[in-house]
Amino acid sequence: MAKEPSILEAKDLALENLEAIRMSLVQCIDEGKMDLEDSLHNQLLDLIDDVSILKTWDEMEELVAQAKVLEQDIAAWLSLHGRTSLSLPWPKRV
């Protein structure tokens, strides 16, 4: 039976993924593409802030669900601007 990752490991992976998404978004914005009202970027920053206060797997699962939706929204936005994105491995309970 696989061992459940610790919440600290899960937080590290979630933060790494959110930062990767943010960097893709920022790079595209820096090239002149517009994120209207910085909505996508602000949502990402909110999730990044939320990672630091997570204490339980239930909270982590809620954040991951939100992050996956945002990841899809940003992937769609990037594709409108000729960019591709990768599907990231998100933390999960075993």
N, C-alpha and C positions, 0 to 999 in steps of 0.2 A: 504494500500500500504506500502510495506517495505521501510524503510529509507536507503538511500545509505550510506554505511560506509564512514567515513572520510578517506582522503588520509593517515593520520597518522596511523589510525587503519590498513589500508591495508598495509602500509609499515612495521608495526610491525609483522603482520601475514606472509608477504613475507619473512622477515628477519628470523623469527622463523623457517619457513619451510626450507629455504636455510641452516641454521645452523644445522637442524636435518639431512638433506641430507649429509652435510659435515661431521658430526660426524660419520655417518654410513660408509662413504667412508674412513675416517681416521682410524677408527677401523679396517676395513678390510686391509688397507695398513699396519697398525702397526702389523698385524698378518702375514705379509710377502707377501701379494699379491701385484702385481705390477700394478701401474697406469702408463703406458708407458708415459714417458716425463712429468708426472704430469699434463697431459692435462685436465682431468676431474676436478681435484682439482683447477687448475688455472682458468678454466671457472667458477667454483663455486665462487671463490674469486672475480672474476670480477663482477659477478652478485650481490654479497654481497656489494661490493663497490658502485655499481650503485643504490642500494636501497636508499642510503643516499642523493642522488642528485635528486631523483624524485620529481616532483612538481605537475604533473597533472595525471588524470586518464588515459589519452591516453598513457603516458609514463609507467604507472603501467601495463596497459594491454599488452604493448609490452614486458616488463620485464617478466610478468607472462607467456606469450607465450614461451619465450626463456627458462624460468625456467622449464616449463613442458616438453619440449624436453630434456633438460639436466637431469631432474628427470627420464625420461624413459631410457635415455642412461646409467645412473648410475645404475638403477634397472637391466638392462640387464647385465651390468658388474658385479654387485653383484651376480646375479644368476649364472653367470659362475663360481663364487667362492663359491657356495653353500649357499649364503645368500638370504634372502627375504627382501622385502621392502614394505612399505605401500604407498598407494596413498594419497597424502596430500590435504587438502582443501585450495585452493588458493583464494586470494581476487578477488572479481568481483563486478562490478557495478550492482545495482539492477534495 
